């Protein structure tokens, strides 16, 4: 399996190391337009591979168009939210739409049949844009799988239970319109409302939802970037695809809703393997479905703003 990481900043380089550590590829390509960055990271990872006893061929490129023959391409190139600045992921579309447009134009011709996992924020709108321009058949956004992990960690902490005993998903948008899908939540296999009632517990759902939406700001302000949570979340997605696991993950896939003129990337728990689907949308309650549609509308608005900025609308 030949995996490429386009964009080797804070998140990209952590993803690359995680994929190497997990042994998910035989070949690993690193691409970054900053002179010398991808090459230096390639050397670092070759040293790590020696210690890990991983026989992985590692390549470095400074031009997106030089990447070739990859099977799965993770696109993490772009500008992140800076520490200490109050801004939405949606505000990044002006800076990142041009980057995504260029990658979508020059990478697919040299990588026929590749699958694409988009990481660049605002990720759901950028994945929708990438799919439109590239015409690639397999494009997904990493969506709300990261929020799902943050949610499970927080709920386990609040309930004082092992995180391995908490299941459940976050859907909607990677951002303000993320929605906890409480109907999917289980603790020790018991539906959350039943669990709370059985053990006479109180649960502040609003506080947990606020944590899920806001915790990234705390991490970015303190550490400069989110790295390890995203790297493991994106590892889960890549692992499901590479090993064709049909794991249910809350990723964003192209979906069509009556209220929106075209398909848009929005997160719903979905079976993920070499192919995608089915989703759990029909099993959500009405309020959750409405939340997903509301998120899709917000994502579509950012996507349209990106098209207008690029002169494509």
N, C-alpha and C positions, 0 to 999 in steps of 0.2 A: 504494500500500500504506500503510495506516494502522497504525502500530505504537505501542503504549502501554507505558510503563514505570511500574509501580505500586511506589512505594518508591524514593526518589532519594537514598539514603545513599551510602556510599563505592562500593559495587558498582553500584548503580542509575545513578548519574550517569555513571560511567565507561562503562557499557553504552550509555547514551543518546548520549554523545559518539561512541563507536565506530560505532554504527549510522548516525549522521549523517555521519561521516567517510566511511564505506563507501558512502553513497548508497543505502541499502536501503529508504528510505521516502519517501513524498511528504508524509505527515502524521506528526507525532510528538507524542504526548500524554504529559505528565509528571504523576504523581499522588503527592502526599505530604501527610500530615495535619499535618506541622509547618508552622505559619503562615509563609507567605512563601517557603518553601524551593523548591517547584516553580516558582513564579513567577520567582524569582531565577535558577534554573537555566535556565529558558526564555529569559530575556534573554541569559544567557551563550551559550547555544547558537545564538541568533539572530545574535549577533555572529560566532560561529565559522562559521555558515552563509554569512555575507556574504563572509568570507575564502575559504571553500571553494567559493564560487559554487554553493551548493546551494539550490534553490528549494523549501524545505520549510516547510510551515505547522506551527508549533509552538504547542501549547496547554498550559496549566497548570491543575491542579485541586487543591483541598484536601480534597475529599470523593470517596471511591471511587465512590459512586453517581452522581456527575456525569460520569464517563467514559462516552463513548458512541461507537458506530459504529466501533470499532477492529476490525481484521482479525486482528491478532496481539498478544497481551498478555503481557508479561514481568512476572511477579510476584516482586519482590525485597524487598518490605516485610517488616520484622521486626527482631529483635534479633540482632546478630552475636556471635561469641565475642570477649570483651574481651582486650586484650593483657595478658600477665603472669598470666593465670589458667589453670590446667591444667583443661581441661574438654573433654568430647566434644561434637560437634555434636548428638548425641542429647539432651544435657541442655537444649537450647534448646526442646524441644517444648512445655513449659508456657507459655513466653512467646509462642511463635509460633503455636500451634494456634488460639488465639482470633482472632488477626489473619487467618490463612488462612481460617478459618470465615467471618468477616465478609465478606472480599473475595469468597469463593466464593458467598455469598448475594446480594450487592448488585450485583456487576459483570456477571454473565452476562445478566440481563434487558435491559440497555441495549446489549449487544454481541452480538446473535444471530449464531451461526455462527463466533464468534471462536475462534482456536487459542490455547492457553495453554502457556507455557513457565515452569515454576516454578523459582525460584532460592533461595527462602527455606529455611534449614536448620532441622532435618535434612531435606534437600531431598526425598529419596525418600519418606519418610513423609508429608511435607507435601503432596507432589504426589498421593499416594494419597488423603489426606484431602480435598484440593481437588476431585479427580475425583468422590469419593463425594457431596460436598455440592452441587457445581455441576451435576452430571449432564452436563457438557460432553463432547462426543464426542472432542475432540482435546486431551488434557492429557498433557504429558510433564514429566519431571524432567530437569534438565541432567546428572544422573547422574555418570558417571565420565569424561566427555570431558575435564574439566580434569585429572584424574589421568593420563589418557592423554597429554596434552601434557607434563605434568611427567615422566612416565616416559620419553617419547621424548627429552626434553632431557637427562635424567640419563644414559640409556644412550649417547647420542651423546657425551657428555662422558667417560664411563668408557672407551668404545672409541676415543675420539679420531677420530671420523668426523663428517662433516657431518650435522646433524640432519635435513636434507631427505632423507637416504638411509636414515632409520630409520622403519619402520612397525611397527604393533602396537597392541594395545588393552589397556586395563584394564577389568574388568567388576565386577559385584557392587554394593556399596554405596559411595556417596560418604561415606567415613569408614573406620571400623576394619575393615570386611569388604570393602574393595577388594581385588581379586585380579588380579594381572598375568596376562594370558592369553598365556603364553609360546608357545603353539602358533601364535599369530597373528603373532609377531614376525619381521620380516625386516630384514636390513641389506644394502643394495645388492641387494635382491631375494632374498637367500639366507636360508633359515631360520636362526635365531639359533644353534641348537646346531651346525649344519653350519658356519656362519661362524666360530664360536669354535674348532672343531676344525681347520678348514682353516688358520687363521692361528696355531694353537698359543697361544691366548689363555686366560687364566683369567677367570672372571666370577663375582663374588659376588652371586648373585641375591637372597639374603636382605637384603643391604645396600641394594640398589636398591629392593626392596619397602619397606623401612623408610623410605627417603628419600621415596618417593611418599606414604606415610601421614603422615609427620611434618613435611614441609617447610613446610606452611601455618602451623604453630605458630611456626617461626622467622620467617617473613615477618610474621605478625601482631604478634609481640612487638617486632620491629624497626621496622616501618613503620606499625603500628596497624591495618592491614587488608590483605587481598589485593585488588588492583584490576585490574591490567593482564592478568595471566594469565586470570582469570575473564572479563574483558570480551572478550578475543579468543576464548576457548573458546565463550562464549555467542553471539558474532558468527558463529562457524562454524555453529552450530545454526540461528540465525535465517536466515542466508544460504541454507542448504540448503532450508529451508521456503519462503522467499519466492521463490526462483528455481527451486523444484521440481527440485533437483539429483540426488536419490536418492543422496546421499553416504553412505557407511558411517561412522557415528559411534557412539561408545559412550554412548548416552543411556539413561535409564530409561523404559521403557514398561510399561503394565499387562500382567502375565503371570500365568498360573495354574499352580501346581504342586500335585501331589497332597497334599503335606504341609501345605499352607496353605489355610484355608477360603475365601479369596477372592483376587481378583487383587491384586497388589501391584506397585508400581513398582520394578524392579530393572534394572541396566544390563547390556546385552548389545549387541555391535556390531550395528547396525540400519541399514537403508537409510532415510534421512530426506529427505523432500520434502513436498509438500502432503499426502501420505499416508505411512503408516509401514509398514515391513517390506518384505521378510522379514528375519529376524534370522540371525545366524551360529551360533545355539545348537547346532544339530545337528553343526556342524563342530568344536566344542570337544572336548577329550579328557575322559575321565571325571572326572579330578580337578578340572578346571576347572568342569565342570557341577555337581559337588558343591559347589564353592566358591560358585557363583552361587546355588544353593538355600540354602546356609548364610546368605548375605547377605540373601536374600529373607526368611528367617525372622527375622533381626535387624530388618529394616525393618518387617516386619509387627508385631513386638512393640512397636516405637516407635509405630507407627500406632495399635495398640490402646490403648496408654497415652494417646495423644492423645484418642481417643474417650472413654475413661474420664474423663479430666480435663474434657472438655466435657460429660459426662453423656449421651453418645450411645451408650454400649455397655451 
